[in-house]
Amino acid sequence: MKKIEAVIRKSKFDEVKEALHKIEVNFFTYWDVTGVGNEKEGHVYRGITYSTTDIQRRYISVVVSDAFLEKTIDTILEAASTEMVGDGKIFISDIQETYRIRTKEKGTDAIK
């Protein structure tokens, strides 16, 4: 099993959520985060400069079976992309075991 952690634009969250539901990834956790990116210059909008050093993003965490990893990553990449600086990052890590508390199921049965 793998844990996928994605930091995406808040404006793309609904699209990512819908895309994940379409491929039957129905359980994931998310929260709002603030980070610092590579871009150091502010953006100018209607003559006012806005700081872009503190960036508001949405953090998504989902655990999937190894067989479902690439499909899930591709789905997030497609739905979250604007092809502009600041689209976010995806991190993958190994999960040793998963348990469903209610039924005591473990492994991939616990994440279905």
Summary of the structure (lengths in Angstrom):
residues: 112
radius of gyration: 16.5
end to end distance: 11.9
largest distance: 58.2
contacts: 282
relative contact order: 0.31
helix: 29%
strand: 36%
